[in-house]
Amino acid sequence: MLGSTHGTFTTDLRARVVACGESPRAAVHGVTTAPGDQDVSGRPLYAAVPDLDRFFRPESVAVVGASDAEGRPNTGITRQLLAWAERVGARLVPVHPTRTSVFGIPCVPSVGALAEPVDLAVLLVADPLPVIEELAETKVRFAVAFASGFAETGAAGAAAQERLAAAVRRSGIRLLGPNTNLNAFERFREDLDGPAVALITQSGHQGRPVFTLQELGVRLSHWAPTGNEADLETADFLSYFAGRPEVGAIACYVEGLKDGRSFLLAADRAARHGVPVVAVKVGRTETGARTAASHTGKLTGADRVVDAAMRQFGVIRVDGLDQLQDTATLLARARRPQADGVVVYSISGGTGAHFADLATAAGLRLPTLPQARQDELHQWIPEYLSVANPVDNGGHPVGDWRGRKIIDAILADPSVGVLICPITGPFPPMSDRLAQDLVDAAEATDKLVCVVWGSPVGTEDAYRTTLLGSSRVATFRTFANCIGAVKAYLDHHRFTGTYRSPFDEAPRTPSPSFRKAQALMRPGRRLSEHAAKQLLRAYGIRVPREQLVTSAAAAVRAAGLVGYPVVMKASGAQLAHKTELGLVKVGLTSASQVRDAYRELTDIARFESIDLDGILVCQMVGRGVEMVVGVTRDELFGPTVTVGLGGVLVEVLDDTAVRVPPFGEHEARSMLAELRGRALLDGVRGAPPADVDALVEVVLRVQRMALELDGDLAELDINPLMVLPRGQGAVALDALAVCR
């Protein structure tokens, strides 16, 4: 964990480089949208950013239900609010119908009796709805409702919460809660410098480990306990914190997202500003998702989509609260990397090899140090020890200057951006001198120096004083957390260094394709293969030459026009899986085969009581790589686009990648890179490389379709999409489409 920081702190967003080790924020990239902008489906393109200054730093606070009676829960809360109001310089007004004063402060009987508007009303009442309705007339800007018994309790509670939310919308007040707590009003240390971590949690207790980072010298600026999010939600605080100059990173504990689109817009705003967002999002498993829903009363979303959407917008997802602590702290405090090479430096060859294995497996790059650098290191390290990377010193020098020389030489190499020293256990005086040399070297470089202090005790002076007292060394307790945090650090800066918001390029007006496609839609119905292919053709997606026929004679004529050999398939809105029913005939080479196939296909359909709109006589397309490209709707994020290995094994292999539109070519290619079977597109066992450019173009056209037909298209499945050899394109051999 990074220790306390000391140094000048400037609020210039574009050029913040502070002595405490903060990374300079990336310039805000491509901000061309404006509030109110909408995409082609009518969804916003710009994050709503509430002005929460007066929430966190109000000038006046009304406490409704204030009490000073001993033994009452409201008394302890009132006492804490009094202390908080004093710290932030706010005037507190108790509100109670039967008391004349609370803790010696004159009390008013109701919110209607407030002499002047207040910034924040804290509601210590079981039913906040009547109070919200009263507050609507008082011009209060913010309110907090602690009461529970809402959406977290089931259907009746959800209905009560919706009534509360409706009243809040009518009033114009911004509400935190219900089912929240006092975390926003905690005592934050004011003696810590440097970039801070801002915290957002839906469960107050889960934020405690991050809050207590202050005891290790890590600055915390805000804590937003969002509760049930009847009004103010995670996305609101994320958008607000992303623009705060003191915030170096945002740490989130998320149980359920209220609105996926709002969350992505907020994450986009953070990415534009170069502010890292680290999140624990529960609900990876069915049990976790069910538990989260019962606690917060919100949708958790399909986890695969949540995971992909977060990565798409640069949100770093971690699993544990310890990872949330370590990763958020490192990202808040470390300077921008000068290189992505990682060097492992240890006093044990075994430790170095173990750490190097884990780091390489996680995707970190451990470059071999140049021979000239190795020769330099061997001035101070015996020749029989390896210094290629990992660097094994055989025992850090204690009695002279050599240890510092070794560390400085490693950091001087231009291929090195991060030095990691795993100290598996204290071994004084060697470990003490090593820790001090690492701290001194870190103070003299812009590069990141990390230490893993493996002692289970954690009371050693080298750890508590030397390492945690440093403003520049990132100190961890486990190999895994160090590797994960460093990987996130390098990935974040790589991501934000080239980030361009996909919302800037999202279509705002329908294309000519949309008008053609909309005429093909049939609300509430599934389209036949023939109609679904017409939909693809409208968006410029290539389909085979084919004709729909209703007689054997017409089938023969169509085969002559299409060109032998042909494929014949039954076409009807009821048909989803034709192959299993024997409704596909492949490789027909003569008129007699075509006539026989027509009779057989129609006989099967008649026997199975399947209504057909005809028989398709299709061009037989050459061999390639079978892929699947599709559109589905997610409860949280709306339309999503999927690409993966297709054909008959699509459900068996389950090798797919998903994204939330809008996205561009880079993201489409990233989807392909995620596939386990990606090598098939490059050509294996003598097969030619596939036309990846054509596949990417299909993915982009499908995502345009998903955006423009959001109100009309429930599901699209192109399977197989035959990706032909390079330069020959891609052809949609079959398609299924379901209208909303």
DATAMO-V8335 format. One record per residue. RES is the residue in one small letter. SS is DSSP state (A for helix, B for strand, O for the rest). OMEGA is omega in radians with two decimals (999 if undefined). Layout:
BEGIN
[[RES & SS & OMEGA] [RES & SS & OMEGA]]
END
This chain:
BEGIN
[[m & O & 3.11] [l & O & -3.12] [g & O & -3.11] [s & O & -3.09] [t & O & 3.11] [h & O & 3.13] [g & O & -3.13] [t & O & 3.14] [f & O & 3.13] [t & O & -3.09] [t & O & 3.09] [d & O & -3.03] [l & A & -3.02] [r & A & -3.07] [a & A & -3.08] [r & O & 3.00] [v & O & -3.01] [v & O & -3.10] [a & O & -3.12] [c & O & 3.04] [g & O & 3.11] [e & O & 3.05] [s & O & 3.05] [p & O & 3.11] [r & O & 3.04] [a & O & 3.04] [a & O & -3.13] [v & O & -2.98] [h & O & 2.85] [g & O & -3.12] [v & O & -3.11] [t & O & 3.13] [t & O & 3.09] [a & O & 3.11] [p & O & 3.14] [g & O & 3.09] [d & O & -3.14] [q & B & 3.06] [d & O & -3.03] [v & O & 3.13] [s & O & 3.08] [g & O & 3.14] [r & O & -3.07] [p & B & 3.11] [l & O & -3.03] [y & O & -3.11] [a & O & 2.99] [a & O & -3.08] [v & O & 3.13] [p & O & 3.08] [d & O & -3.06] [l & O & -3.13] [d & A & -3.09] [r & A & 3.01] [f & A & -3.09] [f & A & 3.13] [r & O & -3.11] [p & O & 3.01] [e & O & 3.14] [s & B & -3.08] [v & B & 3.02] [a & B & 3.12] [v & B & -3.08] [v & B & -3.04] [g & O & -3.13] [a & O & -3.10] [s & O & 2.98] [d & O & 3.12] [a & O & -3.10] [e & O & 3.10] [g & O & 3.14] [r & O & 3.11] [p & A & -3.11] [n & A & -3.13] [t & A & 3.11] [g & A & 3.13] [i & A & 3.13] [t & A & 3.13] [r & A & 3.13] [q & A & 3.13] [l & A & 3.07] [l & A & -3.14] [a & A & 3.13] [w & A & 3.14] [a & A & 3.12] [e & A & -3.12] [r & A & -3.08] [v & A & 3.08] [g & O & -3.11] [a & O & 3.04] [r & B & -3.10] [l & B & 3.13] [v & B & 3.07] [p & B & 3.09] [v & B & 3.12] [h & O & -3.04] [p & O & -3.03] [t & O & -3.10] [r & O & 3.09] [t & O & 3.10] [s & B & 3.05] [v & B & -3.06] [f & O & 3.08] [g & O & 3.14] [i & B & -3.14] [p & B & -3.05] [c & B & 3.01] [v & B & -3.01] [p & O & -3.08] [s & O & 3.13] [v & A & 3.09] [g & A & -3.11] [a & A & 3.12] [l & O & -3.04] [a & O & -3.13] [e & O & -3.13] [p & O & 3.07] [v & O & -3.12] [d & O & -2.99] [l & B & 3.04] [a & B & 3.11] [v & B & -2.98] [l & B & 3.11] [l & O & -3.09] [v & O & -3.10] [a & O & -3.14] [d & O & -3.08] [p & O & -3.04] [l & A & 3.14] [p & A & -3.12] [v & A & 3.10] [i & A & -3.14] [e & A & 3.06] [e & A & -3.08] [l & A & -3.12] [a & O & -3.11] [e & O & -2.98] [t & O & -3.14] [k & O & 3.00] [v & O & -3.06] [r & O & -3.06] [f & B & 3.05] [a & B & 3.08] [v & B & 3.11] [a & B & 3.13] [f & O & -2.98] [a & O & 3.04] [s & O & -3.13] [g & O & -3.12] [f & O & -2.99] [a & A & -3.13] [e & A & -3.07] [t & A & -3.14] [g & O & -2.99] [a & A & -3.12] [a & A & 3.11] [g & A & 3.11] [a & A & 3.11] [a & A & 3.10] [a & A & 3.13] [q & A & 3.12] [e & A & 3.07] [r & A & 3.10] [l & A & -3.14] [a & A & 3.13] [a & A & 3.11] [a & A & 3.12] [v & A & 3.13] [r & A & 3.14] [r & A & -3.02] [s & A & -3.04] [g & O & 3.08] [i & O & 2.98] [r & B & -3.01] [l & B & 2.94] [l & B & -3.12] [g & B & -0.01] [p & O & 3.12] [n & O & 3.06] [t & O & -3.04] [n & O & -3.01] [l & O & -3.02] [n & A & -3.14] [a & A & -3.05] [f & A & 3.10] [e & O & 3.04] [r & O & 3.10] [f & O & 3.11] [r & O & -3.12] [e & O & -3.11] [d & O & -3.11] [l & O & -3.10] [d & O & 2.96] [g & O & -3.12] [p & O & -3.01] [a & B & 2.97] [v & B & 3.00] [a & B & -2.97] [l & B & 3.04] [i & B & 3.14] [t & B & 3.01] [q & O & 3.02] [s & O & -3.04] [g & A & -3.08] [h & A & -3.11] [q & A & 3.08] [g & A & -3.08] [r & A & -3.13] [p & A & 3.12] [v & A & -3.14] [f & A & -3.10] [t & A & 3.00] [l & A & 3.11] [q & A & 3.13] [e & A & 3.07] [l & A & 3.06] [g & O & -3.14] [v & O & -3.09] [r & O & 3.01] [l & B & -3.08] [s & B & -3.07] [h & B & 2.97] [w & B & 3.13] [a & B & 3.09] [p & B & -2.88] [t & O & 3.10] [g & O & -3.06] [n & O & 3.05] [e & O & 3.04] [a & O & 3.09] [d & O & 3.11] [l & O & -3.06] [e & O & 3.14] [t & A & -3.10] [a & A & 3.14] [d & A & -3.12] [f & A & 3.08] [l & A & 3.11] [s & A & -3.12] [y & A & -3.10] [f & A & -3.11] [a & A & -3.14] [g & O & -3.13] [r & O & -3.06] [p & O & -3.10] [e & O & -3.05] [v & B & 3.10] [g & B & 3.09] [a & B & 3.13] [i & B & 3.12] [a & B & -3.07] [c & B & 2.90] [y & B & -2.99] [v & B & 3.06] [e & O & 3.10] [g & O & 3.10] [l & O & 3.12] [k & O & -3.11] [d & O & -3.07] [g & A & -3.12] [r & A & 3.13] [s & A & 3.13] [f & A & -3.13] [l & A & 3.08] [l & A & 3.11] [a & A & 3.10] [a & A & 3.08] [d & A & 3.11] [r & A & 3.11] [a & A & 3.13] [a & A & 3.10] [r & A & -3.10] [h & O & -3.13] [g & O & -3.12] [v & O & -3.13] [p & B & 3.08] [v & B & 3.13] [v & B & -3.01] [a & B & 2.81] [v & B & 3.09] [k & B & -3.14] [v & O & -3.13] [g & O & 3.10] [r & O & -3.12] [t & O & 3.11] [e & A & 3.14] [t & A & 3.13] [g & A & 3.14] [a & A & -3.11] [r & A & 3.14] [t & A & 3.14] [a & A & -3.13] [a & A & -3.12] [s & A & -3.09] [h & A & -3.06] [t & A & 3.09] [g & O & 3.12] [k & O & 3.06] [l & O & 3.04] [t & O & 3.11] [g & O & 3.06] [a & O & -2.95] [d & A & 3.13] [r & A & 3.13] [v & A & 3.11] [v & A & -3.10] [d & A & -3.13] [a & A & -3.12] [a & A & 3.12] [m & A & 3.13] [r & A & -3.12] [q & A & -3.10] [f & O & 2.97] [g & O & 3.09] [v & B & -3.09] [i & B & -3.10] [r & B & 3.09] [v & B & -3.06] [d & O & -3.03] [g & O & 3.10] [l & A & 3.07] [d & A & 3.07] [q & A & 3.10] [l & A & 3.10] [q & A & -2.99] [d & A & -3.07] [t & A & 3.13] [a & A & -3.13] [t & A & 3.14] [l & A & -3.10] [l & A & 3.12] [a & A & -2.89] [r & A & -3.01] [a & O & 3.10] [r & O & 3.12] [r & O & -3.10] [p & O & 3.08] [q & O & 3.09] [a & O & -3.12] [d & O & 3.12] [g & B & 3.14] [v & B & 3.05] [v & B & 3.09] [v & B & -3.11] [y & B & -3.07] [s & B & 3.10] [i & O & -3.11] [s & O & 3.09] [g & A & 3.12] [g & A & 3.12] [t & A & -3.14] [g & A & 3.14] [a & A & 3.13] [h & A & -3.12] [f & A & -3.13] [a & A & 3.09] [d & A & -3.10] [l & A & -3.11] [a & A & 3.13] [t & A & 3.12] [a & A & 3.14] [a & O & 3.09] [g & O & 3.07] [l & O & -3.13] [r & B & 3.11] [l & O & -3.07] [p & O & 3.00] [t & O & -3.13] [l & O & 3.13] [p & O & -3.09] [q & A & 3.13] [a & A & 3.11] [r & A & 3.10] [q & A & 3.11] [d & A & 3.11] [e & A & -3.13] [l & A & -3.13] [h & O & 2.96] [q & O & -3.04] [w & O & -3.13] [i & O & -3.11] [p & O & -3.07] [e & O & -3.06] [y & O & 3.12] [l & O & -3.13] [s & O & 3.09] [v & O & -3.11] [a & O & -3.12] [n & O & 0.15] [p & O & 3.06] [v & B & -3.13] [d & B & -3.11] [n & O & 3.11] [g & O & -3.09] [g & O & -3.04] [h & O & -3.14] [p & O & -3.07] [v & O & -2.94] [g & O & -3.11] [d & O & -2.99] [w & O & -2.99] [r & A & -3.10] [g & A & 3.12] [r & A & 3.11] [k & A & -3.14] [i & A & -3.10] [i & A & -3.14] [d & A & -3.13] [a & A & 3.10] [i & A & -3.09] [l & A & -3.13] [a & A & -3.10] [d & O & -3.08] [p & O & 3.12] [s & O & -3.05] [v & B & 3.03] [g & B & -3.07] [v & B & 2.98] [l & B & 3.12] [i & B & 3.12] [c & B & 3.07] [p & B & 3.07] [i & B & -2.97] [t & O & 3.10] [g & O & -3.13] [p & O & 3.12] [f & O & -3.08] [p & O & 0.01] [p & O & -3.05] [m & A & -3.10] [s & A & 3.12] [d & A & -3.14] [r & A & 3.12] [l & A & 3.13] [a & A & -3.12] [q & A & 3.11] [d & A & 3.11] [l & A & 3.12] [v & A & -3.13] [d & A & 3.13] [a & A & 3.14] [a & A & 3.13] [e & A & -3.05] [a & O & -3.09] [t & O & 3.02] [d & O & -3.09] [k & O & -3.06] [l & B & 3.06] [v & B & -3.12] [c & B & 3.07] [v & B & 2.98] [v & B & 3.13] [w & B & -2.97] [g & O & -3.12] [s & O & 3.09] [p & O & -3.07] [v & O & 3.09] [g & O & 3.12] [t & O & -3.07] [e & O & -3.10] [d & A & 3.12] [a & A & 3.12] [y & A & -3.00] [r & A & -3.04] [t & A & -3.03] [t & A & -3.05] [l & A & -3.12] [l & O & 3.10] [g & O & -3.12] [s & O & 3.08] [s & O & -2.96] [r & O & -3.14] [v & B & 3.05] [a & B & -3.06] [t & B & -3.12] [f & B & 3.10] [r & O & -3.13] [t & O & 3.06] [f & A & -3.03] [a & A & -3.13] [n & A & 3.11] [c & A & -3.11] [i & A & 3.14] [g & A & -3.12] [a & A & 3.13] [v & A & 3.09] [k & A & 3.13] [a & A & 3.13] [y & A & -3.14] [l & A & 3.13] [d & A & -3.12] [h & A & -3.10] [h & A & 3.04] [r & A & -3.12] [f & A & -3.06] [t & A & 3.13] [g & A & -3.13] [t & O & -3.00] [y & O & 2.95] [r & O & -3.03] [s & O & 3.07] [p & A & 3.14] [f & A & 3.12] [d & A & -3.09] [e & A & 3.13] [a & O & 3.14] [p & O & -3.14] [r & O & 3.12] [t & O & -3.12] [p & O & 3.08] [s & O & 3.02] [p & A & 3.11] [s & A & -3.10] [f & A & -3.10] [r & A & 3.08] [k & A & -3.07] [a & A & -3.08] [q & A & 3.13] [a & O & -3.12] [l & O & -3.04] [m & O & 3.11] [r & O & -3.02] [p & O & 3.07] [g & O & -3.07] [r & O & 3.01] [r & B & 3.13] [l & B & 3.02] [s & O & 3.10] [e & A & -3.13] [h & A & 3.14] [a & A & 3.13] [a & A & 3.10] [k & A & 3.04] [q & A & 3.09] [l & A & 3.10] [l & A & -3.12] [r & A & 3.13] [a & A & 3.14] [y & O & 3.04] [g & O & 3.10] [i & O & -3.02] [r & O & 3.05] [v & B & -3.14] [p & O & 2.93] [r & O & -3.11] [e & B & 3.04] [q & B & 3.07] [l & B & -3.06] [v & B & -3.13] [t & O & 3.06] [s & O & 3.13] [a & A & -3.14] [a & A & 3.12] [a & A & 3.12] [a & A & 3.13] [v & A & 3.12] [r & A & -3.13] [a & A & 3.13] [a & A & 3.10] [g & A & 3.14] [l & A & -3.13] [v & A & -3.14] [g & O & 3.13] [y & O & -0.12] [p & O & -3.10] [v & B & 3.00] [v & B & 3.08] [m & B & -3.09] [k & B & 3.00] [a & B & -3.14] [s & B & 3.12] [g & O & -3.08] [a & O & -3.13] [q & O & -2.98] [l & O & 3.04] [a & O & -3.10] [h & O & -3.04] [k & O & -3.03] [t & A & -3.10] [e & A & -3.12] [l & A & -3.13] [g & O & -3.05] [l & O & 3.06] [v & B & 3.09] [k & B & -3.00] [v & B & 2.98] [g & B & 3.13] [l & B & -2.99] [t & O & -3.11] [s & O & 3.13] [a & A & -3.13] [s & A & 3.10] [q & A & 3.13] [v & A & 3.13] [r & A & -3.14] [d & A & -3.13] [a & A & 3.13] [y & A & -3.12] [r & A & -3.11] [e & A & -3.13] [l & A & -3.14] [t & A & 3.09] [d & A & 3.13] [i & A & -3.13] [a & A & 3.12] [r & A & -3.14] [f & A & -3.12] [e & O & 3.14] [s & O & -3.14] [i & O & 3.08] [d & O & 3.13] [l & O & 2.95] [d & O & 3.06] [g & B & 3.09] [i & B & 3.11] [l & B & 3.00] [v & B & -2.92] [c & B & 2.97] [q & B & 3.06] [m & O & -3.01] [v & O & 3.13] [g & O & -3.06] [r & O & 3.09] [g & O & 3.09] [v & B & -3.12] [e & B & 3.12] [m & B & 3.01] [v & B & 3.03] [v & B & -3.07] [g & B & 3.09] [v & B & 2.98] [t & B & 3.12] [r & B & 3.07] [d & B & -3.09] [e & O & -3.09] [l & O & -2.95] [f & O & -3.11] [g & B & -3.07] [p & B & 3.05] [t & B & -3.13] [v & B & -3.12] [t & B & 3.01] [v & B & 3.14] [g & B & 3.05] [l & B & -3.01] [g & O & -3.08] [g & A & -3.04] [v & A & -3.09] [l & A & -3.04] [v & A & -3.11] [e & A & 3.14] [v & A & -3.09] [l & A & -3.12] [d & O & -3.12] [d & O & -3.05] [t & B & 3.01] [a & B & -3.05] [v & B & 3.04] [r & B & 3.08] [v & B & 3.09] [p & O & 0.06] [p & O & 2.99] [f & O & -3.07] [g & O & -3.05] [e & A & -3.14] [h & A & -3.12] [e & A & 3.10] [a & A & 3.10] [r & A & 3.07] [s & A & 3.08] [m & A & -3.13] [l & A & -3.13] [a & A & -3.14] [e & A & -3.02] [l & O & 3.09] [r & O & -3.12] [g & O & -3.09] [r & O & -3.08] [a & A & 3.12] [l & A & 3.14] [l & A & 3.13] [d & A & -3.12] [g & O & 3.11] [v & O & 3.10] [r & O & 3.07] [g & O & 3.12] [a & O & -3.14] [p & O & 3.06] [p & O & -3.13] [a & B & -3.13] [d & O & -3.09] [v & A & 3.14] [d & A & 3.12] [a & A & 3.10] [l & A & 3.11] [v & A & 3.13] [e & A & 3.09] [v & A & 3.14] [v & A & -3.13] [l & A & 3.10] [r & A & 3.11] [v & A & 3.13] [q & A & 3.03] [r & A & 3.09] [m & A & -3.13] [a & A & 3.13] [l & A & -3.03] [e & A & -3.11] [l & O & -3.08] [d & O & -3.13] [g & O & -3.04] [d & O & -3.00] [l & B & 3.11] [a & B & -3.04] [e & B & 3.04] [l & B & -3.14] [d & B & 3.03] [i & B & -3.07] [n & B & 0.02] [p & B & 2.86] [l & B & -3.10] [m & B & 3.11] [v & B & -3.04] [l & O & 3.10] [p & B & -3.04] [r & O & 3.13] [g & O & -3.08] [q & O & 3.03] [g & O & 3.13] [a & B & -3.05] [v & B & 3.09] [a & B & -3.09] [l & O & 3.13] [d & O & -3.13] [a & B & 3.06] [l & B & 3.12] [a & B & 3.11] [v & B & -3.12] [c & B & 3.10] [r & O & 999]]
END
